[in-house]
């Protein structure tokens, strides 16, 4: 009698874990792709962009896992970057970057705490240029509103 109960508990656990992981992935919206990757933004946080300096997470998902020197030549499938964007003067800074393997496990995470200081001083490091990933993202957001 214990064996069927144990099997039922395992099945319930797996179903719960599967539905939880699906709910985590439903908020991502594809906005760009190229021959190597597809790009997604966090649609839930993008809906709340109402300041001149929003933070937005963007995922780059490689078509095939790729070895990257930034993470000791591990096979990376996904890179998730948290950007701080200045919409008034189109520039951005990077706050965090996380690298994931094919199973979704975190390989490496980098945080740039100095970016918080930059935002206070209105210092943004990189311009958002025509044809760039962030320009494509901003156009996608503008077109979808």
N, CA, C and O atoms as a GROMACS GRO file, in nm:
protein
  580
    1UNK      N    1   0.082  -0.119   0.000
    1UNK     CA    2   0.000   0.000   0.000
    1UNK      C    3   0.086   0.126   0.000
    1UNK      O    4   0.047   0.228  -0.056
    2UNK      N    5   0.205   0.119   0.063
    2UNK     CA    6   0.291   0.235   0.068
    2UNK      C    7   0.345   0.270  -0.071
    2UNK      O    8   0.363   0.388  -0.102
    3UNK      N    9   0.370   0.173  -0.152
    3UNK     CA   10   0.428   0.198  -0.284
    3UNK      C   11   0.336   0.282  -0.374
    3UNK      O   12   0.385   0.378  -0.434
    4UNK      N   13   0.205   0.250  -0.387
    4UNK     CA   14   0.119   0.335  -0.470
    4UNK      C   15   0.107   0.478  -0.413
    4UNK      O   16   0.099   0.574  -0.489
    5UNK      N   17   0.105   0.490  -0.281
    5UNK     CA   18   0.097   0.623  -0.220
    5UNK      C   19   0.223   0.703  -0.250
    5UNK      O   20   0.217   0.822  -0.282
    6UNK      N   21   0.337   0.637  -0.240
    6UNK     CA   22   0.464   0.703  -0.270
    6UNK      C   23   0.466   0.747  -0.417
    6UNK      O   24   0.509   0.858  -0.447
    7UNK      N   25   0.420   0.662  -0.507
    7UNK     CA   26   0.414   0.694  -0.650
    7UNK      C   27   0.321   0.813  -0.674
    7UNK      O   28   0.354   0.903  -0.752
    8UNK      N   29   0.207   0.814  -0.608
    8UNK     CA   30   0.112   0.924  -0.622
    8UNK      C   31   0.174   1.056  -0.575
    8UNK      O   32   0.157   1.159  -0.640
    9UNK      N   33   0.244   1.053  -0.463
    9UNK     CA   34   0.310   1.174  -0.412
    9UNK      C   35   0.417   1.225  -0.508
    9UNK      O   36   0.430   1.345  -0.528
   10UNK      N   37   0.492   1.134  -0.565
   10UNK     CA   38   0.595   1.173  -0.662
   10UNK      C   39   0.530   1.236  -0.785
   10UNK      O   40   0.578   1.339  -0.833
   11UNK      N   41   0.423   1.177  -0.835
   11UNK     CA   42   0.353   1.232  -0.952
   11UNK      C   43   0.298   1.370  -0.920
   11UNK      O   44   0.311   1.462  -1.001
   12UNK      N   45   0.236   1.385  -0.804
   12UNK     CA   46   0.183   1.517  -0.764
   12UNK      C   47   0.294   1.620  -0.753
   12UNK      O   48   0.277   1.735  -0.795
   13UNK      N   49   0.407   1.581  -0.697
   13UNK     CA   50   0.520   1.673  -0.686
   13UNK      C   51   0.569   1.716  -0.824
   13UNK      O   52   0.592   1.835  -0.847
   14UNK      N   53   0.584   1.620  -0.914
   14UNK     CA   54   0.632   1.652  -1.049
   14UNK      C   55   0.534   1.742  -1.123
   14UNK      O   56   0.576   1.835  -1.192
   15UNK      N   57   0.405   1.716  -1.110
   15UNK     CA   58   0.305   1.801  -1.176
   15UNK      C   59   0.307   1.942  -1.119
   15UNK      O   60   0.295   2.040  -1.194
   16UNK      N   61   0.323   1.953  -0.989
   16UNK     CA   62   0.330   2.086  -0.926
   16UNK      C   63   0.455   2.159  -0.973
   16UNK      O   64   0.448   2.278  -1.006
   17UNK      N   65   0.568   2.092  -0.976
   17UNK     CA   66   0.692   2.155  -1.021
   17UNK      C   67   0.682   2.197  -1.166
   17UNK      O   68   0.729   2.304  -1.204
   18UNK      N   69   0.620   2.112  -1.249
   18UNK     CA   70   0.605   2.145  -1.391
   18UNK      C   71   0.516   2.268  -1.409
   18UNK      O   72   0.549   2.356  -1.488
   19UNK      N   73   0.405   2.275  -1.339
   19UNK     CA   74   0.316   2.391  -1.355
   19UNK      C   75   0.382   2.516  -1.299
   19UNK      O   76   0.359   2.625  -1.352
   20UNK      N   77   0.462   2.504  -1.194
   20UNK     CA   78   0.532   2.620  -1.140
   20UNK      C   79   0.633   2.672  -1.241
   20UNK      O   80   0.641   2.793  -1.264
   21UNK      N   81   0.712   2.584  -1.302
   21UNK     CA   82   0.812   2.628  -1.399
   21UNK      C   83   0.746   2.689  -1.521
   21UNK      O   84   0.801   2.782  -1.580
   22UNK      N   85   0.630   2.638  -1.562
   22UNK     CA   86   0.561   2.697  -1.676
   22UNK      C   87   0.514   2.838  -1.644
   22UNK      O   88   0.521   2.926  -1.729
   23UNK      N   89   0.467   2.860  -1.522
   23UNK     CA   90   0.419   2.993  -1.487
   23UNK      C   91   0.534   3.094  -1.484
   23UNK      O   92   0.512   3.212  -1.508
   24UNK      N   93   0.655   3.049  -1.454
   24UNK     CA   94   0.769   3.140  -1.456
   24UNK      C   95   0.803   3.183  -1.597
   24UNK      O   96   0.851   3.294  -1.618
   25UNK      N   97   0.779   3.097  -1.695
   25UNK     CA   98   0.820   3.130  -1.831
   25UNK      C   99   0.712   3.202  -1.910
   25UNK      O  100   0.740   3.249  -2.021
   26UNK      N  101   0.591   3.212  -1.860
   26UNK     CA  102   0.484   3.271  -1.939
   26UNK      C  103   0.495   3.421  -1.956
   26UNK      O  104   0.433   3.476  -2.046
   27UNK      N  105   0.571   3.490  -1.872
   27UNK     CA  106   0.580   3.635  -1.882
   27UNK      C  107   0.679   3.686  -1.986
   27UNK      O  108   0.687   3.807  -2.006
   28UNK      N  109   0.753   3.599  -2.051
   28UNK     CA  110   0.855   3.642  -2.147
   28UNK      C  111   0.796   3.658  -2.286
   28UNK      O  112   0.722   3.572  -2.334
   29UNK      N  113   0.829   3.770  -2.350
   29UNK     CA  114   0.774   3.804  -2.482
   29UNK      C  115   0.889   3.817  -2.581
   29UNK      O  116   0.983   3.894  -2.558
   30UNK      N  117   0.882   3.742  -2.691
   30UNK     CA  118   0.987   3.752  -2.793
   30UNK      C  119   0.972   3.884  -2.869
   30UNK      O  120   0.861   3.922  -2.906
   31UNK      N  121   1.084   3.952  -2.891
   31UNK     CA  122   1.079   4.077  -2.967
   31UNK      C  123   1.181   4.085  -3.078
   31UNK      O  124   1.175   4.176  -3.160
   32UNK      N  125   1.276   3.992  -3.083
   32UNK     CA  126   1.378   3.998  -3.187
   32UNK      C  127   1.442   3.860  -3.199
   32UNK      O  128   1.436   3.778  -3.107
   33UNK      N  129   1.503   3.836  -3.316
   33UNK     CA  130   1.579   3.713  -3.335
   33UNK      C  131   1.679   3.734  -3.447
   33UNK      O  132   1.663   3.822  -3.532
   34UNK      N  133   1.782   3.652  -3.445
   34UNK     CA  134   1.880   3.652  -3.553
   34UNK      C  135   1.917   3.506  -3.580
   34UNK      O  136   1.849   3.415  -3.531
   35UNK      N  137   2.021   3.482  -3.655
   35UNK     CA  138   2.055   3.345  -3.692
   35UNK      C  139   2.110   3.264  -3.574
   35UNK      O  140   2.119   3.141  -3.583
   36UNK      N  141   2.147   3.330  -3.466
   36UNK     CA  142   2.210   3.263  -3.353
   36UNK      C  143   2.118   3.253  -3.231
   36UNK      O  144   2.124   3.155  -3.157
   37UNK      N  145   2.033   3.355  -3.210
   37UNK     CA  146   1.957   3.366  -3.086
   37UNK      C  147   1.818   3.423  -3.108
   37UNK      O  148   1.787   3.481  -3.211
   38UNK      N  149   1.735   3.404  -3.006
   38UNK     CA  150   1.607   3.473  -2.994
   38UNK      C  151   1.616   3.559  -2.869
   38UNK      O  152   1.685   3.524  -2.773
   39UNK      N  153   1.545   3.673  -2.870
   39UNK     CA  154   1.552   3.769  -2.760
   39UNK      C  155   1.413   3.792  -2.703
   39UNK      O  156   1.316   3.810  -2.777
   40UNK      N  157   1.405   3.792  -2.571
   40UNK     CA  158   1.278   3.806  -2.500
   40UNK      C  159   1.292   3.914  -2.394
   40UNK      O  160   1.401   3.936  -2.341
   41UNK      N  161   1.182   3.980  -2.362
   41UNK     CA  162   1.181   4.071  -2.249
   41UNK      C  163   1.076   4.025  -2.150
   41UNK      O  164   0.982   3.953  -2.184
   42UNK      N  165   1.093   4.067  -2.027
   42UNK     CA  166   0.999   4.034  -1.920
   42UNK      C  167   0.875   4.120  -1.940
   42UNK      O  168   0.873   4.238  -1.904
   43UNK      N  169   0.771   4.060  -1.997
   43UNK     CA  170   0.649   4.132  -2.032
   43UNK      C  171   0.575   4.188  -1.912
   43UNK      O  172   0.506   4.289  -1.924
   44UNK      N  173   0.587   4.124  -1.799
   44UNK     CA  174   0.517   4.171  -1.680
   44UNK      C  175   0.577   4.303  -1.632
   44UNK      O  176   0.503   4.398  -1.605
   45UNK      N  177   0.709   4.310  -1.622
   45UNK     CA  178   0.770   4.435  -1.576
   45UNK      C  179   0.764   4.542  -1.685
   45UNK      O  180   0.761   4.661  -1.653
   46UNK      N  181   0.764   4.503  -1.812
   46UNK     CA  182   0.758   4.602  -1.920
   46UNK      C  183   0.624   4.676  -1.921
   46UNK      O  184   0.617   4.791  -1.963
   47UNK      N  185   0.519   4.610  -1.875
   47UNK     CA  186   0.388   4.676  -1.869
   47UNK      C  187   0.388   4.791  -1.770
   47UNK      O  188   0.308   4.884  -1.780
   48UNK      N  189   0.478   4.784  -1.674
   48UNK     CA  190   0.481   4.888  -1.572
   48UNK      C  191   0.587   4.994  -1.598
   48UNK      O  192   0.625   5.068  -1.508
   49UNK      N  193   0.636   5.002  -1.723
   49UNK     CA  194   0.732   5.108  -1.755
   49UNK      C  195   0.658   5.240  -1.753
   49UNK      O  196   0.582   5.273  -1.845
   50UNK      N  197   0.680   5.316  -1.648
   50UNK     CA  198   0.614   5.445  -1.638
   50UNK      C  199   0.708   5.552  -1.587
   50UNK      O  200   0.665   5.662  -1.552
   51UNK      N  201   0.836   5.521  -1.582
   51UNK     CA  202   0.934   5.620  -1.541
   51UNK      C  203   1.030   5.646  -1.656
   51UNK      O  204   1.033   5.571  -1.753
   52UNK      N  205   1.107   5.751  -1.644
   52UNK     CA  206   1.204   5.785  -1.748
   52UNK      C  207   1.328   5.697  -1.739
   52UNK      O  208   1.412   5.698  -1.829
   53UNK      N  209   1.340   5.620  -1.629
   53UNK     CA  210   1.457   5.535  -1.609
   53UNK      C  211   1.416   5.396  -1.562
   53UNK      O  212   1.442   5.358  -1.449
   54UNK      N  213   1.350   5.321  -1.650
   54UNK     CA  214   1.304   5.188  -1.609
   54UNK      C  215   1.416   5.085  -1.608
   54UNK      O  216   1.521   5.103  -1.670
   55UNK      N  217   1.391   4.977  -1.535
   55UNK     CA  218   1.477   4.859  -1.538
   55UNK      C  219   1.401   4.753  -1.616
   55UNK      O  220   1.280   4.736  -1.598
   56UNK      N  221   1.472   4.682  -1.703
   56UNK     CA  222   1.406   4.577  -1.782
   56UNK      C  223   1.501   4.458  -1.796
   56UNK      O  224   1.621   4.474  -1.818
   57UNK      N  225   1.444   4.339  -1.783
   57UNK     CA  226   1.521   4.215  -1.803
   57UNK      C  227   1.501   4.166  -1.946
   57UNK      O  228   1.390   4.159  -1.996
   58UNK      N  229   1.613   4.132  -2.008
   58UNK     CA  230   1.609   4.076  -2.144
   58UNK      C  231   1.685   3.944  -2.143
   58UNK      O  232   1.794   3.933  -2.087
   59UNK      N  233   1.624   3.844  -2.207
   59UNK     CA  234   1.686   3.712  -2.220
   59UNK      C  235   1.731   3.691  -2.364
   59UNK      O  236   1.658   3.716  -2.459
   60UNK      N  237   1.853   3.643  -2.376
   60UNK     CA  238   1.904   3.598  -2.505
   60UNK      C  239   1.912   3.446  -2.495
   60UNK      O  240   1.984   3.392  -2.411
   61UNK      N  241   1.838   3.378  -2.581
   61UNK     CA  242   1.836   3.232  -2.580
   61UNK      C  243   1.901   3.184  -2.710
   61UNK      O  244   1.848   3.206  -2.819
   62UNK      N  245   2.015   3.119  -2.696
   62UNK     CA  246   2.086   3.067  -2.812
   62UNK      C  247   2.009   2.950  -2.873
   62UNK      O  248   1.947   2.871  -2.801
   63UNK      N  249   2.013   2.940  -3.005
   63UNK     CA  250   1.951   2.826  -3.072
   63UNK      C  251   2.018   2.696  -3.027
   63UNK      O  252   1.951   2.593  -3.010
   64UNK      N  253   2.149   2.700  -3.009
   64UNK     CA  254   2.226   2.587  -2.960
   64UNK      C  255   2.318   2.639  -2.850
   64UNK      O  256   2.372   2.749  -2.861
   65UNK      N  257   2.336   2.560  -2.745
   65UNK     CA  258   2.424   2.602  -2.635
   65UNK      C  259   2.562   2.633  -2.691
   65UNK      O  260   2.608   2.572  -2.787
   66UNK      N  261   2.627   2.729  -2.628
   66UNK     CA  262   2.752   2.782  -2.680
   66UNK      C  263   2.852   2.796  -2.565
   66UNK      O  264   2.815   2.836  -2.455
   67UNK      N  265   2.977   2.764  -2.590
   67UNK     CA  266   3.081   2.781  -2.488
   67UNK      C  267   3.125   2.927  -2.485
   67UNK      O  268   3.159   2.986  -2.588
   68UNK      N  269   3.122   2.986  -2.365
   68UNK     CA  270   3.160   3.126  -2.350
   68UNK      C  271   3.273   3.141  -2.249
   68UNK      O  272   3.270   3.081  -2.141
   69UNK      N  273   3.372   3.220  -2.285
   69UNK     CA  274   3.487   3.242  -2.196
   69UNK      C  275   3.447   3.314  -2.068
   69UNK      O  276   3.512   3.298  -1.965
   70UNK      N  277   3.339   3.393  -2.073
   70UNK     CA  278   3.294   3.466  -1.953
   70UNK      C  279   3.254   3.372  -1.839
   70UNK      O  280   3.255   3.412  -1.723
   71UNK      N  281   3.220   3.250  -1.873
   71UNK     CA  282   3.180   3.152  -1.771
   71UNK      C  283   3.265   3.025  -1.781
   71UNK      O  284   3.214   2.913  -1.780
   72UNK      N  285   3.395   3.045  -1.791
   72UNK     CA  286   3.492   2.934  -1.790
   72UNK      C  287   3.463   2.830  -1.897
   72UNK      O  288   3.477   2.710  -1.874
   73UNK      N  289   3.424   2.878  -2.014
   73UNK     CA  290   3.396   2.791  -2.129
   73UNK      C  291   3.287   2.688  -2.104
   73UNK      O  292   3.284   2.583  -2.168
   74UNK      N  293   3.197   2.718  -2.011
   74UNK     CA  294   3.080   2.632  -1.989
   74UNK      C  295   2.985   2.648  -2.107
   74UNK      O  296   2.990   2.748  -2.180
   75UNK      N  297   2.899   2.550  -2.126
   75UNK     CA  298   2.799   2.557  -2.234
   75UNK      C  299   2.680   2.640  -2.187
   75UNK      O  300   2.606   2.599  -2.097
   76UNK      N  301   2.662   2.756  -2.247
   76UNK     CA  302   2.557   2.850  -2.209
   76UNK      C  303   2.444   2.843  -2.310
   76UNK      O  304   2.467   2.845  -2.430
   77UNK      N  305   2.322   2.834  -2.260
   77UNK     CA  306   2.203   2.834  -2.346
   77UNK      C  307   2.131   2.968  -2.339
   77UNK      O  308   2.075   3.014  -2.439
   78UNK      N  309   2.132   3.033  -2.220
   78UNK     CA  310   2.056   3.156  -2.200
   78UNK      C  311   2.139   3.257  -2.123
   78UNK      O  312   2.210   3.223  -2.029
   79UNK      N  313   2.128   3.383  -2.165
   79UNK     CA  314   2.187   3.494  -2.090
   79UNK      C  315   2.073   3.589  -2.055
   79UNK      O  316   1.996   3.630  -2.142
   80UNK      N  317   2.063   3.622  -1.928
   80UNK     CA  318   1.959   3.715  -1.883
   80UNK      C  319   2.028   3.840  -1.828
   80UNK      O  320   2.111   3.831  -1.738
   81UNK      N  321   1.992   3.955  -1.884
   81UNK     CA  322   2.056   4.081  -1.848
   81UNK      C  323   1.952   4.179  -1.793
   81UNK      O  324   1.845   4.195  -1.851
   82UNK      N  325   1.986   4.243  -1.682
   82UNK     CA  326   1.901   4.348  -1.626
   82UNK      C  327   1.961   4.482  -1.667
   82UNK      O  328   2.072   4.517  -1.628
   83UNK      N  329   1.885   4.556  -1.748
   83UNK     CA  330   1.929   4.686  -1.798
   83UNK      C  331   1.862   4.798  -1.720
   83UNK      O  332   1.747   4.786  -1.678
   84UNK      N  333   1.935   4.906  -1.700
   84UNK     CA  334   1.880   5.031  -1.650
   84UNK      C  335   1.885   5.126  -1.769
   84UNK      O  336   1.992   5.155  -1.822
   85UNK      N  337   1.769   5.175  -1.811
   85UNK     CA  338   1.758   5.253  -1.934
   85UNK      C  339   1.717   5.396  -1.901
   85UNK      O  340   1.628   5.419  -1.819
   86UNK      N  341   1.782   5.491  -1.967
   86UNK     CA  342   1.743   5.631  -1.958
   86UNK      C  343   1.669   5.664  -2.087
   86UNK      O  344   1.731   5.671  -2.194
   87UNK      N  345   1.538   5.684  -2.079
   87UNK     CA  346   1.457   5.708  -2.198
   87UNK      C  347   1.468   5.853  -2.247
   87UNK      O  348   1.442   5.880  -2.364
   88UNK      N  349   1.504   5.945  -2.158
   88UNK     CA  350   1.515   6.085  -2.198
   88UNK      C  351   1.640   6.110  -2.282
   88UNK      O  352   1.635   6.182  -2.382
   89UNK      N  353   1.750   6.051  -2.242
   89UNK     CA  354   1.876   6.059  -2.316
   89UNK      C  355   1.909   5.914  -2.348
   89UNK      O  356   1.966   5.845  -2.263
   90UNK      N  357   1.876   5.865  -2.467
   90UNK     CA  358   1.879   5.720  -2.490
   90UNK      C  359   2.014   5.655  -2.464
   90UNK      O  360   2.099   5.641  -2.552
   91UNK      N  361   2.031   5.615  -2.338
   91UNK     CA  362   2.151   5.544  -2.296
   91UNK      C  363   2.110   5.438  -2.195
   91UNK      O  364   1.998   5.438  -2.144
   92UNK      N  365   2.203   5.347  -2.168
   92UNK     CA  366   2.173   5.240  -2.072
   92UNK      C  367   2.298   5.199  -1.995
   92UNK      O  368   2.410   5.230  -2.034
   93UNK      N  369   2.274   5.130  -1.886
   93UNK     CA  370   2.378   5.064  -1.809
   93UNK      C  371   2.330   4.922  -1.780
   93UNK      O  372   2.211   4.893  -1.783
   94UNK      N  373   2.424   4.835  -1.752
   94UNK     CA  374   2.391   4.697  -1.718
   94UNK      C  375   2.404   4.681  -1.567
   94UNK      O  376   2.507   4.715  -1.509
   95UNK      N  377   2.297   4.629  -1.504
   95UNK     CA  378   2.298   4.609  -1.358
   95UNK      C  379   2.338   4.467  -1.320
   95UNK      O  380   2.411   4.446  -1.224
   96UNK      N  381   2.287   4.369  -1.396
   96UNK     CA  382   2.314   4.228  -1.364
   96UNK      C  383   2.318   4.147  -1.493
   96UNK      O  384   2.252   4.180  -1.592
   97UNK      N  385   2.397   4.040  -1.490
   97UNK     CA  386   2.398   3.943  -1.599
   97UNK      C  387   2.404   3.804  -1.536
   97UNK      O  388   2.484   3.780  -1.446
   98UNK      N  389   2.319   3.714  -1.585
   98UNK     CA  390   2.320   3.576  -1.537
   98UNK      C  391   2.330   3.482  -1.657
   98UNK      O  392   2.265   3.504  -1.759
   99UNK      N  393   2.410   3.379  -1.643
   99UNK     CA  394   2.430   3.280  -1.749
   99UNK      C  395   2.370   3.148  -1.703
   99UNK      O  396   2.391   3.105  -1.590
  100UNK      N  397   2.294   3.083  -1.792
  100UNK     CA  398   2.225   2.958  -1.760
  100UNK      C  399   2.267   2.848  -1.857
  100UNK      O  400   2.295   2.875  -1.974
  101UNK      N  401   2.270   2.724  -1.808
  101UNK     CA  402   2.299   2.610  -1.896
  101UNK      C  403   2.171   2.561  -1.962
  101UNK      O  404   2.065   2.623  -1.948
  102UNK      N  405   2.181   2.451  -2.035
  102UNK     CA  406   2.065   2.399  -2.109
  102UNK      C  407   1.952   2.353  -2.018
  102UNK      O  408   1.836   2.352  -2.059
  103UNK      N  409   1.984   2.314  -1.896
  103UNK     CA  410   1.881   2.270  -1.801
  103UNK      C  411   1.820   2.386  -1.724
  103UNK      O  412   1.727   2.367  -1.646
  104UNK      N  413   1.872   2.507  -1.745
  104UNK     CA  414   1.820   2.624  -1.675
  104UNK      C  415   1.890   2.654  -1.544
  104UNK      O  416   1.849   2.744  -1.470
  105UNK      N  417   1.997   2.580  -1.514
  105UNK     CA  418   2.073   2.605  -1.391
  105UNK      C  419   2.164   2.725  -1.411
  105UNK      O  420   2.221   2.745  -1.518
  106UNK      N  421   2.178   2.805  -1.306
  106UNK     CA  422   2.264   2.924  -1.312
  106UNK      C  423   2.410   2.880  -1.311
  106UNK      O  424   2.454   2.806  -1.223
  107UNK      N  425   2.485   2.927  -1.411
  107UNK     CA  426   2.628   2.898  -1.418
  107UNK      C  427   2.710   3.008  -1.350
  107UNK      O  428   2.807   2.980  -1.280
  108UNK      N  429   2.669   3.132  -1.372
  108UNK     CA  430   2.744   3.246  -1.320
  108UNK      C  431   2.652   3.367  -1.316
  108UNK      O  432   2.565   3.383  -1.402
  109UNK      N  433   2.672   3.452  -1.217
  109UNK     CA  434   2.596   3.577  -1.206
  109UNK      C  435   2.692   3.690  -1.176
  109UNK      O  436   2.781   3.677  -1.092
  110UNK      N  437   2.674   3.801  -1.246
  110UNK     CA  438   2.755   3.920  -1.222
  110UNK      C  439   2.661   4.035  -1.187
  110UNK      O  440   2.561   4.057  -1.254
  111UNK      N  441   2.695   4.108  -1.081
  111UNK     CA  442   2.617   4.225  -1.042
  111UNK      C  443   2.710   4.345  -1.045
  111UNK      O  444   2.826   4.338  -1.005
  112UNK      N  445   2.657   4.455  -1.093
  112UNK     CA  446   2.734   4.578  -1.104
  112UNK      C  447   2.672   4.682  -1.011
  112UNK      O  448   2.589   4.761  -1.055
  113UNK      N  449   2.710   4.684  -0.883
  113UNK     CA  450   2.646   4.773  -0.787
  113UNK      C  451   2.669   4.920  -0.817
  113UNK      O  452   2.589   5.004  -0.775
  114UNK      N  453   2.776   4.954  -0.888
  114UNK     CA  454   2.803   5.094  -0.917
  114UNK      C  455   2.698   5.155  -1.007
  114UNK      O  456   2.686   5.278  -1.014
  115UNK      N  457   2.620   5.073  -1.076
  115UNK     CA  458   2.515   5.126  -1.165
  115UNK      C  459   2.411   5.203  -1.085
  115UNK      O  460   2.358   5.302  -1.134
  116UNK      N  461   2.382   5.160  -0.963
  116UNK     CA  462   2.288   5.235  -0.880
  116UNK      C  463   2.339   5.376  -0.855
  116UNK      O  464   2.261   5.471  -0.852
  117UNK      N  465   2.468   5.389  -0.838
  117UNK     CA  466   2.526   5.522  -0.820
  117UNK      C  467   2.515   5.602  -0.949
  117UNK      O  468   2.490   5.722  -0.946
  118UNK      N  469   2.534   5.535  -1.063
  118UNK     CA  470   2.522   5.605  -1.191
  118UNK      C  471   2.382   5.662  -1.209
  118UNK      O  472   2.366   5.776  -1.255
  119UNK      N  473   2.281   5.584  -1.172
  119UNK     CA  474   2.144   5.631  -1.193
  119UNK      C  475   2.114   5.754  -1.109
  119UNK      O  476   2.035   5.839  -1.150
  120UNK      N  477   2.176   5.764  -0.993
  120UNK     CA  478   2.156   5.882  -0.909
  120UNK      C  479   2.220   6.005  -0.973
  120UNK      O  480   2.170   6.117  -0.957
  121UNK      N  481   2.329   5.984  -1.044
  121UNK     CA  482   2.401   6.096  -1.105
  121UNK      C  483   2.362   6.116  -1.251
  121UNK      O  484   2.421   6.199  -1.320
  122UNK      N  485   2.265   6.041  -1.298
  122UNK     CA  486   2.225   6.046  -1.438
  122UNK      C  487   2.339   6.011  -1.533
  122UNK      O  488   2.348   6.066  -1.643
  123UNK      N  489   2.425   5.922  -1.490
  123UNK     CA  490   2.534   5.877  -1.576
  123UNK      C  491   2.498   5.740  -1.631
  123UNK      O  492   2.488   5.643  -1.556
  124UNK      N  493   2.478   5.733  -1.760
  124UNK     CA  494   2.450   5.607  -1.827
  124UNK      C  495   2.565   5.581  -1.922
  124UNK      O  496   2.608   5.671  -1.995
  125UNK      N  497   2.614   5.459  -1.922
  125UNK     CA  498   2.742   5.430  -1.985
  125UNK      C  499   2.738   5.416  -2.137
  125UNK      O  500   2.832   5.458  -2.205
  126UNK      N  501   2.631   5.358  -2.192
  126UNK     CA  502   2.632   5.322  -2.334
  126UNK      C  503   2.516   5.388  -2.407
  126UNK      O  504   2.404   5.392  -2.354
  127UNK      N  505   2.539   5.439  -2.527
  127UNK     CA  506   2.427   5.496  -2.604
  127UNK      C  507   2.341   5.385  -2.665
  127UNK      O  508   2.391   5.277  -2.697
  128UNK      N  509   2.214   5.412  -2.680
  128UNK     CA  510   2.124   5.320  -2.750
  128UNK      C  511   2.124   5.364  -2.895
  128UNK      O  512   2.070   5.470  -2.929
  129UNK      N  513   2.184   5.284  -2.981
  129UNK     CA  514   2.204   5.323  -3.120
  129UNK      C  515   2.103   5.256  -3.213
  129UNK      O  516   2.041   5.156  -3.177
  130UNK      N  517   2.088   5.313  -3.329
  130UNK     CA  518   1.998   5.260  -3.431
  130UNK      C  519   2.037   5.116  -3.464
  130UNK      O  520   2.154   5.087  -3.488
  131UNK      N  521   1.939   5.027  -3.467
  131UNK     CA  522   1.963   4.887  -3.501
  131UNK      C  523   2.012   4.801  -3.386
  131UNK      O  524   2.031   4.681  -3.403
  132UNK      N  525   2.032   4.861  -3.268
  132UNK     CA  526   2.080   4.783  -3.153
  132UNK      C  527   1.966   4.704  -3.090
  132UNK      O  528   1.849   4.730  -3.117
  133UNK      N  529   2.001   4.609  -3.008
  133UNK     CA  530   1.903   4.526  -2.940
  133UNK      C  531   1.806   4.611  -2.858
  133UNK      O  532   1.685   4.591  -2.864
  134UNK      N  533   1.859   4.706  -2.782
  134UNK     CA  534   1.771   4.788  -2.699
  134UNK      C  535   1.684   4.882  -2.782
  134UNK      O  536   1.571   4.911  -2.743
  135UNK      N  537   1.734   4.930  -2.896
  135UNK     CA  538   1.649   5.012  -2.983
  135UNK      C  539   1.535   4.926  -3.038
  135UNK      O  540   1.421   4.972  -3.045
  136UNK      N  541   1.565   4.802  -3.077
  136UNK     CA  542   1.460   4.711  -3.124
  136UNK      C  543   1.358   4.684  -3.014
  136UNK      O  544   1.238   4.678  -3.040
  137UNK      N  545   1.405   4.669  -2.891
  137UNK     CA  546   1.314   4.649  -2.778
  137UNK      C  547   1.224   4.770  -2.759
  137UNK      O  548   1.102   4.756  -2.746
  138UNK      N  549   1.282   4.890  -2.757
  138UNK     CA  550   1.203   5.012  -2.735
  138UNK      C  551   1.100   5.032  -2.847
  138UNK      O  552   0.988   5.076  -2.821
  139UNK      N  553   1.138   5.001  -2.970
  139UNK     CA  554   1.043   5.012  -3.081
  139UNK      C  555   0.929   4.912  -3.065
  139UNK      O  556   0.813   4.944  -3.089
  140UNK      N  557   0.964   4.791  -3.024
  140UNK     CA  558   0.862   4.688  -3.003
  140UNK      C  559   0.763   4.733  -2.896
  140UNK      O  560   0.642   4.718  -2.913
  141UNK      N  561   0.813   4.788  -2.787
  141UNK     CA  562   0.726   4.836  -2.679
  141UNK      C  563   0.637   4.949  -2.730
  141UNK      O  564   0.517   4.951  -2.703
  142UNK      N  565   0.696   5.043  -2.803
  142UNK     CA  566   0.618   5.157  -2.855
  142UNK      C  567   0.509   5.109  -2.951
  142UNK      O  568   0.397   5.160  -2.947
  143UNK      N  569   0.542   5.012  -3.036
  143UNK     CA  570   0.444   4.961  -3.134
  143UNK      C  571   0.333   4.882  -3.067
  143UNK      O  572   0.221   4.877  -3.119
  144UNK      N  573   0.362   4.820  -2.953
  144UNK     CA  574   0.261   4.735  -2.888
  144UNK      C  575   0.169   4.813  -2.795
  144UNK      O  576   0.076   4.756  -2.739
  145UNK      N  577   0.192   4.941  -2.779
  145UNK     CA  578   0.106   5.022  -2.690
  145UNK      C  579  -0.001   5.092  -2.766
  145UNK      O  580  -0.081   5.164  -2.707
   0.00000   0.00000   0.00000
